Amino acid sequence: MERSYVAFDLETTGLRPKYDQILEIGAVKIECGEVTGTYETFIDSGVEIPARITELTGITQEMVAGSPGIREAVEGFLEFSGDHVLLGHNILFDYSFMKRNVMNLGGTYERKGLDTLAVSRICLAELPKKSLDKMAAHYGIPQEQHHRALDDALTAARLYERLLEEFGEKRPDLFEAVPLVFKVKKEGPITNSQKVYLRDLLKYHKIESNVKIEMLTKNEASRMIDNLISQYGKMVR
């Protein structure tokens, strides 16, 4: 049974790792049930935060402005987490975003993990809902800032310790880390021609944007161009 791990959580601009961006990383290092370190950062990804995400998380454009870019933030997390087992509630969601970004930055990322959602579904099947906030309420685990990365990571760690205490002897197999599997293809950076066209398109239609064009991937730039043309039309030379 795993007693040392890094619980982590991400806040993102959406649910699709191929199209959406990481806004915040929160991680907690646990050794034998005790917190021995934390890592927390916003990420200024250069994209506008959807209103629905601000409503859900409370994270605004002003809060992330001037924060580290994706490379600095991800490299900081990798240094903090090292080769530790990863833990999360529905961990494949967070792992998929992290793996895609690591690969886009030229690295590789293969880890073992523990999923408190999977354990909850097996051990507490009678509960109607197994979301992190519902599981925290079930065990009386305090939450200060739900849908914020560090607080959710800490909550997941506390949930794991409670599940381990209650069900570890009955189902020790559920508390062994397993390889996390998510296949991802590296995306190339925005091309020079895309940068020029995108800047010209924004200028032509007199559109102000907070997007950091140089930070986009090739696919992201292509989607942004398509969306602008669909909404505003092509440039007439």
Protein Blocks (a to p, Z undefined) as FASTA:
>chain_A
ZZbdcddddddfbjbfklmccfbdcddddeehiafbdcdddddehpacdfklmmmnopaf
klmgopacfklmmmmmmmmnmmaccddehkllmmmmmmmmmmmnopacddddddfklmmm
mmmmmpmbfcfklmmmmnopacfbghifklmmmmmmmmmmmmmmmmmmmmmmlmcccddd
ddddddddddfklmmmmmmmmmmnopacfbdfklpcfklmmmmmmmmmmmnopadZZ
